[in-house]
């Protein structure tokens, strides 16, 4: 808590971890700023109760496991979108 998004992204990358968040800023970090991430799971489920959020994650987790590495995943109430995290070779 309290750490910058950039710091969280860098820490997750260094530890080979998936970022799970409801903060849309991680889209900017991943694509506009080209900060490397191992994977990002963006939850757009604000209008759901905590129990409904858990149920939605349970029903979609098989896709999260399939696309967790090097993908930006967005889970909404009705959809799941996946987009590869592609970085230029010279930006690494």
Secondary structure, 3 states (H helix, E strand, C coil): CCCCHHHHHHHHHHCCCCEEECCCHHHHHHHHCCCCCCCEEEECCCCCCHHHHHHHHHHHHHHHHHHCCCEEEEECCCCEEEEECCCCHHHC
